Amino acid sequence: MTNAAIAGMFSDLADLLEIEGANAFRIRAYRNASRTLDSLTDSLEAIVAEDPGKLMQIPGIGKDLALKIQLTIETGQLEQLEQMKEKIPPDVVRMLCIPGIGPKKVAVLFRKLHLTTLDQLKHAAQTGAISQQKGFAKKTEQIILEGLEHLEQMGLRMFLADAKPFVDQMVQELAGLTGVDRVCLAGSVRRLKETVGDLDILVAASAPDQAMDYLANHPQTDKVLARGETKQRVRFHPFARTITPGGSQVAMEMDLRVVPEESFGAALQYFTGSKEHNIETRKRASQRGFKLNEYGLFRGEEVVASVEEKDIYAAIDLPWIPPEIRQDRNEFHLAEAGEIPDLVELGQIRGDLHMHTTATDGRATIEEMIEAAIERKLKYIAITDHSKRVTMANGLDATRLRAHWENIRSIREQYPEIEVLCGIECDILEDATLDLDDEVLAEADFVIAVLHYGLKQPKDQITKRLLNAIKNPHVHMIGHLTGRLLGKRPGAEISFEDVFKAAADHGVLMEINAHPSRLDLNEIHAAQAKELGIPIVINTDAHSTTGLDVMQWGIYQARRAGLSAKDVANTLTAKQFRKLLR
């Protein structure tokens, strides 16, 4: 189990205890434990395997919490959480997924209004029953109705960042079995979609039963749902948090498909998808007198290609197409023109231009963030703490910001191997002005302008705010453009055409925020920005040293958008990047 999954269980437990009305001290203890475990760099599983007693050396973790962590790792479940789930109806937990409706408000809805289903919640909001409660208003009812609509549009899905490490490990284990010849990811995980609904693994094996038996008896397998000669579906014990509803633990399911080695390439192409991409490949095969299915590419009874994916594509007059861009958008046009891009890779990233320190809501000092960046072989970074509007993050006013920059300038002299920019993540306020005066912003090396508040304003006002920021001569980049949080908060309504045109005209960069819950820009908007020649910067938005490691998920987002290194500004050298800034 990952640290994040264990931390998520304690966070879920705190939420359910608050809904129940439990002792505030207990709730706070579990919340603090969740934050501590989530930021821990050492693996909790490794600590328990070596010496469970070392758990009590973690700050804030006493004997009781240490025992709970140990049992969670050993059993895959937090017993107290399972007990609370028996008490609190599932739909009440799902209410937590509605933006602005935290445990305190859900407690009122559950314990005072006795709402136990989402349908009851919707009816109460429509009839005005909720706004009659203390602390609730008509606006809250509207937020609830909008949130419920968003929930209905989302299925039970998991972040790619949670699913991929798990299924990668499963692939590695299956590959080590005698009788298994080839193993590969398939489905949405292989296409690196930002969220996934289930898992797929393809195996070529001379002994299919061995692979299926291994999976059936795997300690992470909860139940075998179906098993045939070539396909097995299992449900795993929860190992990460679903993005919705409620962010609670999810029991993910996986299909294992066993095929003959001579059909592996065709099966891999078929089961990777997407559905739209496969329809077009089959259409192209048919136009050339072939039949394409998961067993191979056929001309009558003759097998034309089947062992390797690249042979399937070559037979229909196409180069191999990377799984990330198999969406039937423009990949076939690019392939026919010989213009499939060399997609950007993690090793090409030289800088990270969005991160936070203890000056605001970060968990690491300036020195710690610099040293962590050096460890990851970065050549330049920008330290971009929050401006004053973000009061909950202890945002910086002009006086504190200048002192912070002076501190950065002093410290960076100790690290000649990396260039450290004095930056700021400056809020674009609801009235379309910036959170800091131009006089202050002019002193910065790097200015990110962002939307944090007022995301529900009308499209025209949101667009006006962004355009004003883009036209400001001191703004270098727009960060996490829409402000979305996957599964929790839809992005702001924006005129992307107007915003991207202005950014191209004024030389303003656009960010792909690599945090798994943001991935903002999405791949479609990133591709649109690329078409207009807007340089993209992939940033971690790190709030800790380990937060720098989420860069990979931003790289995946860029690859889905068809971006190569030349489209990504922070693949440049520090000198080249500085020249790019207006």
PAGUDO-681797 format. One line per 3 residues: for each residue x, y, z of C-alpha. Coordinates in pm, whole numbers, plus 50000, padded with zeros to 5 digits. Each point is the difference from the previous one (the first is absolute). Example, Ala and Ser with C-alpha at 12.3 -4.5 7.8 and 13.67 -1.06 7.14 Angstrom:
# residues 2
51230 49550 50780 ~ 50137 50344 49934
# end
This chain:
# residues 582
50000 50000 50000 ~ 50125 50347 49916 ~ 50044 50272 50261
49735 50203 49817 ~ 49747 49716 50024 ~ 50058 49959 50373
49986 50375 50056 ~ 49674 50006 49802 ~ 49847 49741 50233
50075 50212 50306 ~ 49861 50308 49823 ~ 49682 49807 49914
49972 49887 50361 ~ 50030 50358 50126 ~ 49725 50111 49759
49762 49725 50109 ~ 50068 50065 50369 ~ 49922 50368 49945
49676 49910 49825 ~ 49910 49778 50294 ~ 50081 50278 50247
50293 49830 50172 ~ 50249 50161 50236 ~ 50184 50288 49832
50334 49887 50143 ~ 49968 49656 49835 ~ 49908 50159 49669
50297 50238 50014 ~ 50236 49715 50090 ~ 49901 49801 49692
50020 50305 49773 ~ 50347 50082 50127 ~ 50104 49638 49954
49871 50006 49642 ~ 50202 50312 49914 ~ 50311 49857 50164
49981 49666 49820 ~ 49924 50162 49664 ~ 50315 50214 50019
50225 49718 50126 ~ 50283 49915 49761 ~ 50072 49651 50138
49766 49714 49910 ~ 49775 49899 50289 ~ 49995 49644 49868
50380 49992 50013 ~ 50003 50140 50355 ~ 49755 49735 50123
50191 49722 49823 ~ 50324 50108 50167 ~ 49872 50093 50348
49640 50110 50077 ~ 50130 50175 50312 ~ 50164 50262 49778
49655 50134 49913 ~ 50000 50174 50338 ~ 50308 50195 49892
49784 50184 49746 ~ 49901 50339 50148 ~ 49646 49992 50138
49960 49621 49972 ~ 49950 49839 50342 ~ 49950 49640 50100
49629 49987 49912 ~ 50042 50153 49653 ~ 50309 49789 49932
49803 49682 50069 ~ 49719 50116 49771 ~ 50249 50070 49720
50163 49660 50046 ~ 49667 49816 49989 ~ 49890 50202 49696
50312 49891 49812 ~ 49965 49638 50108 ~ 49626 49967 49928
49946 50257 49726 ~ 49725 50163 50207 ~ 49966 50255 50279
49759 49824 50234 ~ 49856 50319 50152 ~ 49929 50135 49652
49814 49685 49902 ~ 49794 50026 50319 ~ 49911 50362 49922
49897 49905 49646 ~ 49745 49766 50156 ~ 49855 50293 50194
50004 50271 49732 ~ 49797 49935 49680 ~ 50212 49999 49681
49814 50295 49845 ~ 50072 50210 50309 ~ 50372 49936 49941
49954 50100 49636 ~ 49866 50338 50111 ~ 50357 50086 50101
50090 50011 49631 ~ 49787 50310 49945 ~ 50224 50311 49999
49941 50219 50304 ~ 49814 49727 50190 ~ 50240 49872 50264
49945 49758 50288 ~ 49839 50264 50225 ~ 49730 50080 49746
49949 49634 49912 ~ 49952 49931 50370 ~ 49712 50249 50006
49846 49852 49687 ~ 50024 49650 50144 ~ 49928 50046 50368
49753 50290 49997 ~ 49826 49966 49664 ~ 50039 49619 49996
50108 49997 49635 ~ 50149 49661 49915 ~ 49996 49994 49618
50107 50236 49722 ~ 49642 50006 49871 ~ 49878 50122 50339
50277 50263 50001 ~ 49899 50121 49654 ~ 49634 50025 50100
50086 50191 50319 ~ 50212 50248 49803 ~ 49730 50049 49736
49728 50062 50260 ~ 50204 50243 50212 ~ 50008 49778 50308
50379 50028 50033 ~ 50021 50380 50003 ~ 49777 50003 50308
50282 49847 50204 ~ 50249 50220 50184 ~ 50318 50050 49800
49834 49920 49668 ~ 49873 50241 49737 ~ 49825 49992 49663
50345 50016 49842 ~ 50092 49679 50183 ~ 49699 49825 49849
50112 50110 49654 ~ 50352 49870 50070 ~ 49851 49667 50107
49787 49969 49686 ~ 50296 50084 49774 ~ 50219 49756 50192
49745 49721 49966 ~ 49982 50059 49626 ~ 50381 49972 49983
49990 49673 50199 ~ 49747 49852 49761 ~ 50236 50065 49709
50292 49824 50168 ~ 50039 49626 50032 ~ 50196 49808 50260
50355 50083 49893 ~ 50350 50013 50139 ~ 50292 50232 49936
50250 49858 49752 ~ 50265 50089 50258 ~ 49848 49744 50238
49908 49733 49747 ~ 50317 49983 49789 ~ 50258 49919 50273
49772 49723 50126 ~ 49941 49839 49661 ~ 50366 50047 49900
50095 49789 50302 ~ 49743 49740 49898 ~ 50151 49986 49650
50346 49952 50148 ~ 49880 49713 50220 ~ 49820 49824 49715
50304 50038 49774 ~ 50205 49805 50252 ~ 49781 49690 49977
50122 49690 49820 ~ 49791 49942 49691 ~ 49918 50371 49951
50168 50122 49681 ~ 49882 50362 49969 ~ 49806 50241 50220
49880 50353 49928 ~ 49759 50257 50131 ~ 49697 50067 49785
49690 50219 50017 ~ 49984 50352 50138 ~ 50306 49957 50222
50218 49926 49698 ~ 49849 50305 49829 ~ 50093 50192 50316
49659 50159 50045 ~ 49988 50238 50296 ~ 49741 49780 50174
49914 49634 49951 ~ 49691 49791 50068 ~ 50157 49655 49998
50327 49823 49925 ~ 50108 49779 49712 ~ 50300 49769 49960
50079 49789 49695 ~ 50205 49681 50034 ~ 50146 49758 49746
50054 49672 50180 ~ 50067 49637 49923 ~ 49831 49917 50333
49698 50235 50038 ~ 49881 49838 50323 ~ 50318 50098 50179
49945 50370 49938 ~ 49633 49977 50095 ~ 50071 49797 50314
50265 50250 50106 ~ 49758 50290 49963 ~ 49717 49811 50171
50219 49928 50304 ~ 50172 50338 50009 ~ 49983 50159 50349
49852 50316 49846 ~ 49718 49807 49827 ~ 49670 50018 50184
49787 49789 49766 ~ 50012 49824 49664 ~ 49696 50135 49817
50030 49789 49685 ~ 50240 49749 49849 ~ 50008 49834 49661
50263 49846 49776 ~ 50144 50333 49885 ~ 49857 50267 50232
49986 50055 50372 ~ 49845 50293 50188 ~ 50092 50067 50362
49917 50262 50259 ~ 50284 50126 50215 ~ 49996 50116 50358
49992 50382 50008 ~ 50349 50136 49939 ~ 49940 50368 49924
49733 50268 50008 ~ 49741 50037 49730 ~ 49972 50354 49868
49624 49987 50050 ~ 49764 49952 50169 ~ 50125 50122 50333
50366 49918 49946 ~ 49949 49676 50194 ~ 50195 49679 49945
49914 49819 49678 ~ 50004 49629 49919 ~ 50144 50008 49648
49939 49715 49755 ~ 50241 49859 49742 ~ 49973 49787 49688
50281 49756 49928 ~ 49992 49878 49641 ~ 50215 49705 49891
50075 49964 49627 ~ 50232 49787 49786 ~ 50334 50167 49941
49936 50006 49626 ~ 49696 50227 50062 ~ 50159 50227 50262
50053 50308 49779 ~ 49648 49995 49861 ~ 49848 49944 50344
50210 50279 50149 ~ 49886 50244 49732 ~ 49638 49895 50045
49986 50006 50380 ~ 50197 50325 50030 ~ 49731 50199 49819
49862 50254 49994 ~ 49672 49880 49854 ~ 49998 50290 49753
50357 49930 49891 ~ 49924 49631 49947 ~ 49695 50075 49788
50219 50204 49766 ~ 50276 49737 49984 ~ 49745 49730 49913
49850 50230 49737 ~ 50342 50054 49842 ~ 50069 49628 50008
49669 49929 49826 ~ 50077 50258 49729 ~ 50317 49803 49921
49822 49665 49983 ~ 50094 49886 50349 ~ 49808 49898 50309
50140 50119 50335 ~ 49909 49859 50340 ~ 50172 49905 50326
50145 49685 49840 ~ 50176 50168 49710 ~ 49977 50174 49665
49864 49759 49739 ~ 49963 49982 49623 ~ 49742 49728 49975
50146 49717 50208 ~ 50358 50125 49965 ~ 50157 50172 50302
50167 50318 49872 ~ 50117 50134 50339 ~ 49938 49910 50363
50316 49962 50213 ~ 50100 50367 50032 ~ 49791 50318 50012
50230 50181 49759 ~ 49932 49731 49739 ~ 49625 50062 50028
50046 50372 49933 ~ 50256 49943 49726 ~ 49760 49770 49813
49741 50280 49985 ~ 50266 50249 49882 ~ 50057 50176 50330
50295 50036 50236 ~ 49956 49874 50356 ~ 49785 50247 50194
50081 50062 50369 ~ 49717 49881 50227 ~ 49966 50343 50167
49867 50162 49682 ~ 49770 49720 49885 ~ 49681 50205 50033
49897 50044 49634 ~ 50065 50371 50020 ~ 50283 50075 49757
50236 49704 50042 ~ 49906 49840 49667 ~ 50059 50325 49811
50338 50041 50171 ~ 50089 49638 49929 ~ 49915 50028 49629
50207 50318 49974 ~ 50294 49840 50181 ~ 49967 50256 50278
49942 49790 50313 ~ 50186 50205 50261 ~ 50282 49871 50219
49804 50040 50321 ~ 50165 50182 50290 ~ 50168 49788 50267
50070 50056 50367 ~ 50377 49995 49947 ~ 49971 50306 49774
49867 50225 50278 ~ 50263 50244 50130 ~ 49795 50236 50217
49699 50021 50231 ~ 49842 50343 50019 ~ 49725 49958 50262
50062 49898 50362 ~ 49936 50112 50357 ~ 50195 50023 50324
49929 50051 50370 ~ 49970 50372 49921 ~ 49636 49918 49916
49842 49653 49995 ~ 50299 49786 49899 ~ 50150 49739 50232
50366 50053 49913 ~ 50241 50290 50031 ~ 50163 50184 49710
50319 49800 50053 ~ 49814 49669 50011 ~ 49814 50072 49676
50320 50105 49824 ~ 50186 49690 50116 ~ 49710 49774 49899
50001 50161 49653 ~ 50375 49939 49969 ~ 49949 49635 50099
49753 49972 49710 ~ 50263 50149 49765 ~ 49804 50318 49932
50205 50294 49872 ~ 49763 50283 50095 ~ 49691 50056 50213
49769 50284 50100 ~ 49880 50025 50359 ~ 49647 50135 49968
49822 50034 50331 ~ 49645 50134 50023 ~ 49896 50365 49995
49798 50153 50284 ~ 49651 49918 49864 ~ 50051 49635 50094
49965 50065 50372 ~ 49949 49632 50084 ~ 50351 49938 49862
50154 50294 50189 ~ 50043 50189 49673 ~ 50266 50269 49973
49941 50375 49990 ~ 50254 50232 49839 ~ 50214 50041 50313
50022 49628 50082 ~ 50050 49912 49633 ~ 50296 50233 49961
50157 49860 50315 ~ 49937 49648 49866 ~ 50169 50085 49670
50297 50149 50182 ~ 50029 49676 50193 ~ 49990 49799 49675
50268 50221 49844 ~ 50226 49946 50298 ~ 49946 49624 50015
50036 49933 49626 ~ 50359 50123 50012 ~ 50081 49676 50182
49880 49789 49704 ~ 50191 50098 49684 ~ 49898 49676 49825
49636 50112 49966 ~ 49833 50328 49907 ~ 49731 50106 50247
49745 50261 49892 ~ 49810 50225 50239 ~ 49640 49941 49904
49643 50052 50115 ~ 49667 49825 49940 ~ 49787 50311 49976
49622 49980 50018 ~ 49782 50155 49734 ~ 49731 50160 50215
49628 49988 49934 ~ 50001 50362 49876 ~ 50264 49906 49736
50290 50176 50176 ~ 50311 49825 50126 ~ 50061 49931 50368
50328 50196 50007 ~ 50096 50337 49851 ~ 50201 50021 49680
50283 50161 50194 ~ 50040 49679 50201 ~ 49947 49760 49709
50268 50185 49801 ~ 50258 49883 50253 ~ 49922 49631 49947
50198 49764 49778 ~ 49689 49798 49922 ~ 49630 50084 50046
49721 49743 49979 ~ 49648 50139 49983 ~ 49723 49766 50119
49632 49970 50075 ~ 49927 49868 50348 ~ 49676 50176 50093
49681 50093 49817 ~ 50020 49704 49764 ~ 49623 50001 49960
49991 50353 49859 ~ 49846 50039 49653 ~ 50213 49899 49703
50046 50360 49886 ~ 50132 50111 50339 ~ 50233 49702 50036
50137 50067 49652 ~ 50041 50369 50078 ~ 50201 49913 50312
50232 49776 49802 ~ 50043 50248 49716 ~ 50090 50279 50242
50263 49777 50157 ~ 50142 49898 49662 ~ 50027 50363 49891
50185 50096 50318 ~ 50367 50038 49893 ~ 50129 49835 50318
49808 49671 49966 ~ 50201 49716 49847 ~ 49762 49705 50027
49640 49904 50074 ~ 49991 49713 50250 ~ 49735 49721 50015
49783 50196 49760 ~ 49651 49871 50083 ~ 50048 49935 50372
49842 49656 49971 ~ 50047 49718 50252 ~ 49929 49664 49842
49684 49844 50134 ~ 49945 50278 50251 ~ 49978 50333 49821
49934 50075 49634 ~ 50215 50269 49846 ~ 49890 50356 49941
49817 50084 49678 ~ 50253 50169 49773 ~ 50016 50125 49643
50307 49794 49917 ~ 50023 50147 49651 ~ 50031 50355 50137
50235 49904 50282 ~ 50234 49796 49782 ~ 50010 50267 49729
50093 50262 50259 ~ 50267 49776 50151 ~ 50151 49941 49655
49992 50373 49922 ~ 50159 50103 50330 ~ 50253 49722 50042
49843 49853 50314 ~ 50068 49634 50082 ~ 49735 49746 50094
50041 49740 50274 ~ 49919 49632 50017 ~ 49972 49958 50374
50129 49650 50066 ~ 49820 49938 50327 ~ 49785 49688 49943
49686 50174 50126 ~ 50046 50296 49763 ~ 50170 49905 49670
49893 50341 49879 ~ 50028 50072 49702 ~ 49827 49686 49881
50139 49833 49688 ~ 49752 50165 49761 ~ 50076 50353 50119
50372 49929 50008 ~ 49980 49885 49637 ~ 49811 50319 49911
50269 50210 50167 ~ 50268 49811 49807 ~ 49826 50074 49670
50023 50372 50078 ~ 50368 49974 50084 ~ 49955 50066 50372
50285 49842 50198 ~ 49878 49761 50269 ~ 50168 49969 50339
49947 49676 50192 ~ 50022 50075 50373 ~ 49950 49801 50319
49844 50268 50221 ~ 50195 49817 50272 ~ 49920 50075 50364
50265 49761 50130 ~ 50323 49843 49877 ~ 49816 49683 49899
49751 50216 49814 ~ 50269 50050 49735 ~ 49947 49638 49899
49658 50063 49844 ~ 50171 50142 49688 ~ 49948 49663 49828
49621 50041 49998 ~ 50031 50337 49831 ~ 50227 49840 49741
49730 49742 49931 ~ 49745 50279 49955 ~ 50231 50173 49752
50052 49675 49809 ~ 49623 49954 49969 ~ 49991 50350 49852
50262 49899 49743 ~ 50268 50230 50140 ~ 50365 49945 49919
50297 50156 50181 ~ 49998 50303 49769 ~ 49646 50084 50120
50098 49991 50370 ~ 50189 50307 50121 ~ 50163 49840 50303
50191 49757 49781 ~ 50214 50302 49907 ~ 50321 50093 50177
49975 50264 50273 ~ 50150 50259 49764 ~ 49760 49911 49720
49704 50006 50238 ~ 50090 50347 50127 ~ 50018 50128 49642
49651 49863 49939 ~ 49852 50215 50277 ~ 49869 50338 49897
# end
